[in-house]
């Protein structure tokens, strides 16, 4: 699996942009990279994008994702 992380500007703030919805091909299944640390038991799914610095892209989530990732 590939590891992805957000682009940051010089101040360490994530670079954001607005894209057209027509340019989205498929959603991605991201798995947070926890490293050697334990994941807190009270971590909620909606907090995961803010809780992790980088993510694994699960290219085996379904057949279509596997085709696009290669």
C-alpha positions in Angstrom: 0.0 0.0 0.0 1.1 3.5 -0.7 1.5 6.2 2.0 0.1 9.7 1.3 0.3 12.8 3.3 -1.1 16.3 2.8 0.9 19.1 1.2 1.9 21.8 3.7 2.9 25.4 3.1 6.0 26.9 4.8 4.0 27.5 8.0 3.0 23.8 8.2 -0.6 24.5 7.3 -2.2 22.1 4.8 -2.7 23.5 1.3 -6.3 23.4 0.4 -8.0 24.0 -2.9 -11.5 23.7 -4.4 -12.1 21.2 -7.2 -15.1 20.6 -9.4 -17.1 17.6 -8.4 -16.9 16.3 -12.0 -13.1 15.8 -11.6 -13.6 13.2 -8.8 -13.2 9.7 -10.2 -13.6 7.6 -7.1 -13.3 7.9 -3.3 -10.3 6.5 -1.6 -10.1 4.1 1.4 -7.5 5.7 3.7 -6.0 3.9 6.7 -4.2 6.1 9.3 -0.5 5.4 9.8 -0.2 5.0 13.6 3.5 4.1 13.6 4.6 2.7 17.0 1.9 4.5 19.0 -1.4 3.1 20.1 -4.6 4.5 18.7 -6.7 6.0 21.5 -9.8 4.0 22.3 -12.0 7.1 22.2 -10.9 8.2 18.7 -14.0 8.6 16.5 -14.1 7.9 12.8 -14.8 11.6 12.0 -11.6 12.7 13.8 -9.3 10.4 11.8 -8.3 12.9 9.1 -7.1 15.3 11.8 -5.6 12.6 14.1 -3.0 11.1 11.6 -0.1 12.8 9.8 -0.2 10.3 6.9 -2.4 7.5 5.5 -2.1 4.2 3.7 -4.2 4.1 0.5 -5.9 0.8 0.4 -5.8 -0.2 -3.3 -7.4 -3.5 -2.4 -10.7 -2.0 -1.1 -12.6 -3.1 -4.2 -12.0 -4.2 -7.8 -12.3 -0.7 -9.3 -9.8 0.8 -6.8 -7.3 -1.9 -7.7 -7.7 -1.2 -11.4 -7.2 2.6 -11.0 -4.3 2.3 -8.6 -2.3 0.3 -11.2 
